Amino acid sequence: MTKRDIVQRCHENTPTFSKALIQRALNLILREVGLSLSRGESVKISNFGTWQRKKVKRKDKEGTHVKFKPSRKLLMYLNSSDIKIKK
């Protein structure tokens, strides 16, 4: 799924909001998530999950990775048989 897909689906669910407004809101949210992670902060969205920045040291490689931990509610939703997956 791309940002364009997210904007389209949000617009279908809330047609009173323009695609441009939805795109601006999504870009602001993603920018804030990125900025928070770049400052070393964790980002938690209730009922969705938490992103954390982790330092990684392996042999001669060193760097930073972002780890995502899904919430229990998201995991229950993903593991339920009620989900219809489009291919």
Number of C-alpha atoms within 10 A of each C-alpha: 5 7 11 11 10 14 20 17 13 16 18 13 10 12 11 8 12 15 18 11 12 17 18 13 13 15 13 12 12 12 12 13 16 15 12 16 17 12 9 12 14 17 17 16 10 11 12 13 16 15 19 17 18 14 10 12 10 7 6 5 7 10 9 10 11 13 12 14 13 17 16 12 13 15 14 11 12 11 10 10 8 8 9 7 5 4 3
